Amino acid sequence: MPLLDRLESRFGRFAIPGLVQIIAGLKLLTFTIFVMQSAEARDRYLDFLALDGPRILTGQVWRLVTYLFIPTTLNVLFAVLSAMMLMWLGRGLEQAWGAFRMNLYFIGGMISITVCSLIFGLDESGIWLFQSLLLAFAVTYPNEEIRLYFFLPVKMKWIAWAAAALTILTIMKAPQMAIPILFGHLNFLIVFGPEFVRDRLHMAKVIKKRTQFKEASPTSAPFFHQCTICQKTEVDDPALYFRINDAGDEICSSCRKSA
């Protein structure tokens, strides 16, 4: 994208390499502090870290970041594994996109969640932002495998589909969760949504063209490919070969060379 390229050339030097890995490390450190505290002290510490829109407006700006460190469990094994998983996701996306675009994606998600908290007064957590990293990783590396329970290989695309299904079930059980889930995934929708729509429209055009061919009467010309520009088919010239462009139009090799 030209805009992203211009932004990266101008502001790329300010990017923080390993941002997600740093967040994961601080999240693990916060978990360690949590398990060492009493229940009462833990509640006070949780209140200190939580994302609270009204209190942010009074000057407690640390909450814009610290809510990401709040543990989702007090299980040691799960906390360590989730931190390692988060580091792995961040490292993979940074290798694919670069530090600047990775920062832009993650910080954009943080801003979206903060806006949600300020508008709706919700006490947000980072779980949906972290899930947006999982979905982005699955789109970028769909066939990458992880070992579920340390021995069962599962591709990331299937894990992403499972996470999406559980998210839909969450919304069905608690419709009020739709707003925080939407804002938590807004960065993913902005980055990958347009490409997904284009792919679906292109696929629909291809399916429509194939359906029209199958439903054609027996008296029609016995051809499968027809150039949108010159109207030639493989019957007219067997040496021609055809390709479908991004707009869904079929173009012969002769017209492609001319263009």
N, C-alpha and C positions, 0 to 999 in steps of 0.2 A: 504494500500500500504506500503510495507516494507520501501521504500525510504522516504515517508512522515513520517512514524513512527520514523525513525532514525533522520530525521531533527527536528521533534517535540521534541524528547527526548533531543536533543542537544541545540536547540535554542528556545524551547517553553517558556522559562522564559523571553524572550525578547518581547513576544507578548503583544499587547496593548488591554486589555479587553474593549469592547464597542467602537471600533475604528469607526465603521460606525455611531454610535449614536453621537460621538464627531463631526464627519464631518457634520452630519445633524444639530447639534446645531450651529456650526460655519457658516453654510450656512444660517441659520435663522438669526443669528446676522448680517451677511453681508447684508441680505435683509433689515434689519432694518436701517442700515447705508445708504443703497441706497435710500430708500424712504424719508429719512430726508435731502438728498442732492438736490442741483439744478441739472438741466440737464447737464450743463457744468461740474460741479464737478463730477457727476456720470460717465461721459465719461472718465474723467481722472482716476478715481478710477478703472473703468473697465479695462482700458489699463494697470494699475498697476498690476492687478490680473491675467490677461490673460496668457494662456500658449503660449509662443512664443519661438520656438526652437532657432533661431539665438540669441535672447537676453539671453536665458538660458546659451548659450555657452560663453557669455561675463561675466558671473558671477551672473546673476539675478536668483539664484537657488530657491527663494521662489515661483516662478511661477510653479515649479513642483507639488505644492500642492494647491496653492491659486485659481487656475482655477476651482477647485471643489466647491468653495464657491460662485461662480457667480450665481445670481438668474436667473431663466429662465422666470420669470414673475414679474410684480410689483403688482399683485393682492394679497392682504393680505390673504384672505381665502385660495387660492390655495397654497400660499407659506407655510402657517402653516400646511395644510393637507399633502402636499408633504414631509415636514420635518418629520411629525409624521409617514407617510408611510415608509419613509426611515429608521427611527429608528426601526420600527416594523420588517422590512425585515432584518436588521442587527442583531437584537436581536434573531430572529428565526433561522437564519443561524448559529449564534454563538452557540446557544443551541444545534444544530444538529452536528456541526463540531468541536466546540471548538474554543477558541480565536486564536490559532496559525494558523489553517487552514483558518479561516475567514480572518485573516490578510494577509495570503499568496495569497488568491484569490483576495482580493481587491487591494493590493499593486501590484500584478502581472498585474492586469488590468490597474493600473496607469502607470506602466512601459511601457506596450504595447502602450498606448495612447501617452506617451512621445516620444517613438521611432517613431511613426507615424508622430508626429509634427516635429521631427528633420529631418526625411527623406524627407517628402513631403512639409514641411514648412507651415503646416495647423494650423490655430488658433482653437484649439480643445476646447470642453467643456466636462463636466462630464456626460452629459445626457445618452450617450450610456453605460458608466460604470455603472451608476445607473440602467439602464435597464437590464444589465447583472446580477445584484443582484436580480431583479424581476424574471428573467427567472430561476435563480438558486433556488430561493425560491419555485417557482411553480413546479420544478422538485422534490424538497425535500418534499414539502407539497402540492401535487396536489389537494387534496380535502379540503384544508383549505378555509374557506369562509370569505369574507369581505362584508360589507354592502355598496353597491354602492348607492350614494345619501342618505346614512344613513338608508335605509330601504330595499333595494333590495339585497338579498344574492346572491353572485356570487362566484363560486369556482376559486381558483387561476389559475388552468390550463386553464380555458377559458379566463381569463385576459391575460395570457401569450400568448395564441394563437392570441388574438386580437392585442397585442403589436407586435408580429411577423408579422402579416398581414400588419399592418400600416408601419412597417419598410420596408417591401418588396415594398409597394406602394411608400414610400419615395425614394427608390433606382430607381424604375421605372420612377418616375417623374424627379429625379435629379441623373443620373448615377454617377456623381462625388462624391456622398455621400457614394458610396460603400466602398471606402477605409477607411474613418474614422469609419464607422459602423463595418467593419470587424475587425479593430484593437480594437475598443471599446468592442467587444464581444469575443475577442480572448481567454480570461481567461475562459469564459463559454464553448467555443468549445474544449479547451484543457481538461477541467475537465469532461465534459459530452459527448463529441463527440465520443470517443472510445466505451463507454458503449452503446450509441445509435446505433452505427454501429453493434455491437455484437448482440444486441436485434433484429435488422432488419434481420441480416443474419440467426439467429436462427429461427425467424418467417418464413422466406422464406423456410428454410429446412422443417419445419413442414408442411407448406402449400403444398410444393412439394410432400411430402410423402402422404398426404391425397389425393392429386390429382391423384397420381399414383394408389392409392387403388381404387378410384372411377372409373378410366379408365381401371381397370383390366378386363380381359375377364371373362365371367360367368363360364368358365371351370377351371379357376384357383382356388387354394385352398381357401375355404371360411374363411379367417382369416383377422383380422384387425391389430393385433400386431405381430411383429416378432423380436426376439432378434438378435441384430447385431453380438453377440459373438457366441452363441450356435445354432442360427437359429430356435429355438423353437418358437411356436406360442401358443395362448390361446387354439387352437384346440388340440395341442399335450398334453398340461397339463393345465386344467382349473384352477388349484390352483395358477398358476403363475400370477403375476401382473407386469406391465411394466411401466417404466419411461423413459423420454427423458433427456439425459444429456446435458451439455453446448455445446458439439460439434454437437448436433442434432441427435445423435445415440440413438436408442431405446434399452434399456437393461432390461432383465427380472430380477425378484427378486432373482432367484437362482444365476445368475452370479454376481449380485451386492453384495450378501453375500459372494461369493467366493473371490471377489476382496477386 
